Amino acid sequence: MLLAGAALRVGGELSLVGVPWRPRDDAHLHALMDLVFHRYLTIRSGWKWQIPWEAGTGDSLPGMRAQLELALRWLANGTVVVDDLASVISASEAPHAYEKLRRRQAPRLTYLLD
């Protein structure tokens, strides 16, 4: 957040997607607040939940349901290929897989248990 905030122009907007499950550094909140105050930054979080589940009346944007349905169609028909993102393994291999992920030695982004 600090690096992104420092890279923004005055009046810029920082959108947060996700949060680390645990602290990863010793950064202090004051450093971020200093950027917000002196650069007039706007910080947004959880914006995806501002999209309604169903499209509203007269709204030209699709709702969350339509977007999810489209994404699933793209996955099903091969428009978006995700085959190389995960390795399929048996459940008995899970401890070994978790260790590879922890050490950042996994051959792919993640594993799927069959």
NUKOLTOR-372926 format. One record per atom (N, C-alpha, C, O, CB): x, y, z. Coordinates in pm, whole numbers, padded with zeros to 5 digits, always signed. Glycine has a CB too. Layout:
# NUKOLTOR-372926
XYZ
...
END
This chain:
# NUKOLTOR-372926
+00082-00119+00000
+00000+00000+00000
+00087+00126+00000
+00056+00224-00067
-00093+00000+00120
+00195+00120+00076
+00282+00238+00082
+00348+00266-00052
+00352+00381-00097
+00389+00220+00190
+00398+00163-00117
+00463+00182-00246
+00363+00229-00351
+00393+00318-00431
+00529+00053-00292
+00245+00171-00350
+00142+00211-00446
+00097+00354-00419
+00082+00433-00512
+00021+00116-00441
+00076+00388-00292
+00035+00523-00257
+00138+00627-00296
+00104+00736-00340
+00006+00531-00110
+00266+00593-00278
+00374+00687-00312
+00384+00706-00464
+00433+00810-00509
+00508+00636-00257
+00339+00608-00542
+00347+00617-00688
+00231+00695-00749
+00236+00731-00867
+00352+00478-00748
+00126+00720-00670
+00008+00788-00724
+00029+00939-00735
+00108+00998-00661
-00112+00759-00636
-00043+00998-00829
-00041+01144-00844
-00123+01205-00730
-00198+01135-00662
-00098+01187-00984
-00109+01332-00710
-00191+01403-00612
-00338+01385-00651
-00375+01405-00766
-00152+01556-00604
-00419+01348-00554
-00561+01324-00579
-00589+01186-00636
-00701+01158-00678
-00614+01428-00673
-00487+01098-00637
-00503+00964-00693
-00590+00874-00607
-00629+00909-00496
-00368+00900-00711
-00621+00758-00662
-00708+00662-00594
-00639+00528-00584
-00586+00477-00682
-00843+00648-00668
-00639+00471-00466
-00579+00340-00440
-00691+00242-00410
-00766+00261-00314
-00476+00346-00322
-00704+00137-00491
-00807+00035-00470
-00742-00089-00415
-00647-00141-00472
-00882+00003-00602
-00792-00137-00303
-00737-00254-00236
-00819-00377-00272
-00942-00376-00265
-00733-00233-00083
-00750-00482-00308
-00817-00609-00337
-00749-00714-00251
-00634-00750-00275
-00809-00646-00491
-00819-00764-00152
-00763-00863-00063
-00678-00801+00046
-00647-00682+00042
-00682-00963-00140
-00642-00883+00141
-00557-00840+00252
-00469-00960+00291
-00516-01073+00292
-00643-00788+00376
-00343-00935+00323
-00259-01047+00367
-00317-01112+00492
-00379-01045+00574
-00114-01000+00394
-00298-01239+00506
-00353-01312+00620
-00277-01285+00747
-00324-01312+00858
-00353-01461+00591
-00156-01229+00731
-00075-01195+00848
+00017-01080+00809
+00039-01056+00691
+00007-01319+00899
+00070-01008+00907
+00162-00899+00874
+00284-00952+00799
+00337-01057+00832
+00207-00825+01001
+00327-00877+00697
+00443-00918+00618
+00558-00819+00630
+00664-00841+00572
+00404-00933+00473
+00538-00712+00704
+00646-00616+00725
+00614-00538+00853
+00515-00565+00920
+00662-00519+00602
+00697-00443+00883
+00676-00364+01005
+00634-00220+00971
+00664-00128+01048
+00803-00364+01090
+00567-00202+00859
+00521-00069+00819
+00423-00015+00922
+00347-00090+00984
+00456-00074+00678
+00424+00116+00939
+00336+00181+01035
+00225+00255+00963
+00244+00304+00852
+00414+00277+01126
+00111+00262+01025
-00004+00329+00967
+00024+00477+00941
-00031+00535+00847
-00126+00313+01059
+00108+00537+01022
+00137+00679+01006
+00191+00709+00866
+00153+00810+00806
+00237+00725+01112
+00277+00624+00813
+00334+00647+00680
+00224+00651+00574
+00228+00735+00483
+00437+00537+00645
+00127+00563+00584
+00017+00563+00488
-00072+00687+00507
-00111+00751+00409
-00067+00435+00502
-00103+00720+00630
-00187+00835+00657
-00120+00964+00611
-00187+01057+00565
-00221+00843+00806
+00012+00971+00623
+00086+01087+00575
+00068+01104+00423
+00047+01215+00374
+00235+01074+00611
+00077+00991+00350
+00054+00996+00205
-00089+01040+00173
-00111+01124+00085
+00081+00858+00142
-00186+00984+00244
-00327+01018+00220
-00349+01167+00244
-00415+01234+00164
-00420+00934+00312
-00295+01219+00353
-00318+01359+00388
-00248+01455+00293
-00308+01552+00248
-00271+01385+00530
-00121+01429+00263
-00044+01524+00183
-00066+01509+00032
-00039+01603-00043
+00101+01508+00214
-00112+01394-00011
-00137+01375-00154
-00286+01371-00187
-00324+01352-00302
-00070+01246-00202
-00369+01388-00086
-00514+01390-00105
-00563+01261-00172
-00646+01263-00263
-00556+01512-00189
-00509+01149-00125
-00543+01019-00186
-00678+00969-00137
-00722+01001-00026
-00434+00916-00154
-00743+00892-00221
-00865+00821-00185
-00830+00672-00182
-00769+00621-00276
-00983+00851-00285
-00870+00604-00076
-00846+00459-00065
-00982+00391-00068
-01073+00426+00008
-00766+00422+00066
-00995+00292-00155
-01119+00215-00167
-01089+00069-00140
-00980+00019-00167
-01185+00233-00308
-01188+00001-00085
-01171-00140-00056
-01306-00210-00068
-01410-00150-00042
-01112-00162+00085
-01303-00336-00108
-01426-00412-00119
-01519-00362-00227
-01639-00388-00221
-01496-00411+00011
-01468-00288-00326
-01552-00226-00428
-01634-00326-00506
-01743-00293-00552
-01467-00147-00524
-01585-00449-00521
-01660-00546-00603
-01796-00576-00543
-01888-00616-00616
-01580-00676-00617
-01812-00557-00413
-01941-00585-00350
-02037-00469-00365
-02151-00477-00318
-01922-00618-00204
-01994-00362-00430
-02085-00253-00461
-02163-00282-00589
-02262-00215-00618
-02008-00122-00476
-02119-00383-00663
-02191-00424-00784
-02310-00507-00741
-02293-00606-00669
-02097-00504-00884
-02431-00471-00782
-02549-00548-00738
-02548-00690-00795
-02493-00714-00902
-02677-00476-00781
-02610-00783-00722
-02616-00922-00766
-02693-00932-00897
-02652-01004-00988
-02682-01009-00657
-02803-00861-00907
-02883-00857-01030
-02870-00717-01089
-02859-00619-01015
-03033-00894-01003
-02872-00707-01221
-02866-00576-01286
-02990-00495-01248
-03100-00548-01241
-02856-00591-01441
-02970-00366-01223
-03082-00279-01185
-03162-00237-01307
-03118-00253-01420
-03031-00156-01111
-03278-00184-01282
-03365-00135-01389
-03298-00017-01459
-03260+00080-01394
-03503-00093-01334
-03284-00025-01590
-03223+00082-01667
-03072+00092-01652
-03010+00182-01707
-03284+00210-01627
-03014+00000-01578
-02869+00001-01558
-02803-00069-01676
-02840-00182-01709
-02829-00067-01423
-02706-00004-01738
-02642-00064-01855
-02533-00164-01816
-02485-00239-01901
-02582+00045-01943
-02495-00166-01689
-02392-00260-01645
-02455-00390-01597
-02560-00388-01532
-02306-00199-01532
-02392-00503-01630
-02448-00630-01581
-02426-00645-01432
-02331-00590-01376
-02385-00748-01655
-02515-00718-01367
-02498-00746-01225
-02392-00853-01205
-02338-00908-01301
-02632-00789-01163
-02364-00882-01079
-02262-00981-01043
-02297-01119-01099
-02209-01191-01146
-02247-00988-00891
-02425-01157-01095
-02467-01288-01145
-02429-01304-01294
-02372-01405-01333
-02620-01308-01126
-02461-01204-01375
-02432-01211-01519
-02281-01218-01544
-02236-01288-01635
-02492-01089-01592
-02204-01145-01464
-02060-01149-01481
-02003-01286-01445
-01914-01336-01514
-01995-01041-01395
-02054-01346-01338
-02009-01480-01300
-02050-01584-01405
-01971-01673-01438
-02067-01520-01162
-02172-01572-01456
-02217-01664-01561
-02128-01653-01685
-02094-01755-01745
-02364-01637-01598
-02092-01532-01723
-02004-01512-01837
-01867-01574-01812
-01812-01641-01900
-01989-01362-01868
-01812-01552-01694
-01681-01610-01661
-01686-01763-01666
-01593-01825-01717
-01635-01564-01520
-01792-01822-01616
-01805-01969-01619
-01820-02020-01762
-01767-02126-01796
-01925-02013-01535
-01893-01946-01846
-01904-01984-01988
-01767-01980-02055
-01732-02072-02129
-02002-01890-02064
-01690-01876-02029
-01556-01865-02087
-01467-01981-02043
-01389-02033-02122
-01490-01731-02048
-01479-02021-01917
-01401-02135-01869
-01447-02265-01937
-01365-02347-01979
-01413-02149-01715
-01579-02281-01948
-01634-02404-02006
-01602-02417-02155
-01574-02527-02201
-01784-02408-01985
-01605-02307-02230
-01583-02318-02374
-01438-02296-02416
-01406-02300-02535
-01670-02219-02446
-01349-02274-02319
-01208-02263-02351
-01162-02124-02392
-01047-02108-02433
-01175-02357-02459
-01248-02024-02381
-01206-01887-02412
-01093-01844-02318
-00996-01781-02361
-01326-01789-02399
-01107-01880-02191
-01002-01855-02092
-00945-01990-02053
-01017-02076-02001
-01057-01777-01965
-00818-02010-02077
-00752-02138-02049
-00678-02127-01917
-00594-02039-01898
-00654-02177-02164
-00710-02218-01825
-00649-02215-01693
-00575-02346-01660
-00536-02369-01546
-00755-02188-01587
-00557-02429-01762
-00498-02561-01739
-00362-02556-01670
-00331-02643-01588
-00485-02634-01870
-00282-02457-01700
-00148-02452-01645
-00139-02381-01511
-00028-02360-01460
-00057-02386-01741
-00251-02342-01453
-00247-02271-01325
-00236-02366-01206
-00185-02327-01101
-00370-02186-01310
-00282-02489-01221
-00286-02581-01108
-00245-02721-01151
-00265-02762-01265
-00426-02584-01045
-00187-02794-01056
-00156-02935-01076
-00261-03016-01001
-00295-02982-00888
-00011-02971-01028
-00312-03122-01063
-00410-03209-00998
-00335-03321-00928
-00254-03391-00989
-00514-03266-01101
-00362-03337-00799
-00293-03438-00719
-00395-03514-00635
-00509-03469-00619
-00184-03374-00628
-00355-03627-00580
-00442-03701-00489
-00433-03636-00351
-00335-03567-00320
-00402-03853-00482
-00534-03658-00270
-00538-03599-00136
-00420-03644-00051
-00374-03570+00037
-00668-03634-00066
-00370-03764-00075
-00257-03813+00004
-00129-03733-00022
-00036-03736+00058
-00232-03960-00026
-00124-03662-00135
-00007-03581-00169
-00015-03439-00113
+00077-03359-00132
+00010-03575-00319
-00125-03406-00044
-00148-03269+00003
-00036-03217+00095
+00009-03104+00074
-00279-03262+00076
+00010-03293+00194
+00116-03237+00280
+00240-03197+00201
+00300-03092+00227
+00154-03340+00387
+00279-03279+00106
+00395-03249+00022
+00369-03123-00062
+00457-03038-00077
+00429-03369-00070
+00248-03112-00115
+00211-02997-00198
+00211-02869-00116
+00261-02766-00161
+00073-03018-00262
+00156-02874+00006
+00154-02755+00091
+00296-02709+00122
+00324-02589+00124
+00078-02783+00222
+00385-02804+00145
+00524-02769+00173
+00589-02701+00052
+00662-02603+00068
+00604-02894+00212
+00561-02752-00069
+00616-02689-00190
+00561-02548-00208
+00634-02457-00248
+00583-02773-00315
+00433-02529-00179
+00373-02395-00188
+00437-02302-00085
+00471-02188-00116
+00219-02402-00168
+00454-02352+00037
+00513-02270+00143
+00654-02225+00107
+00692-02112+00136
+00516-02348+00275
+00730-02313+00044
+00868-02281+00005
+00876-02209-00129
+00985-02175-00175
+00950-02408-00001
+00759-02187-00191
+00751-02123-00323
+00828-02204-00428
+00896-02148-00515
+00806-01979-00317
+00816-02336-00418
+00881-02427-00512
+00782-02505-00596
+00820-02596-00670
+00971-02523-00437
+00655-02471-00585
+00552-02542-00661
+00568-02510-00809
+00602-02398-00846
+00408-02503-00611
+00543-02610-00895
+00558-02588-01039
+00451-02497-01098
+00468-02439-01205
+00557-02720-01109
+00340-02485-01027
+00229-02401-01074
+00175-02318-00959
+00224-02329-00847
+00115-02487-01135
+00077-02235-00988
+00021-02144-00888
-00036-02217-00766
-00020-02171-00653
-00086-02058-00951
-00104-02331-00790
-00166-02403-00681
-00189-02549-00717
-00145-02595-00822
-00298-02337-00643
-00257-02621-00632
-00290-02762-00653
-00440-02781-00639
-00507-02710-00564
-00215-02853-00553
-00493-02878-00713
-00632-02921-00698
-00630-03065-00651
-00559-03149-00707
-00713-02906-00832
-00707-03094-00545
-00714-03230-00493
-00821-03307-00569
-00935-03262-00580
-00743-03231-00341
-00783-03424-00622
-00876-03509-00695
-00935-03610-00599
-01017-03693-00639
-00807-03580-00815
END
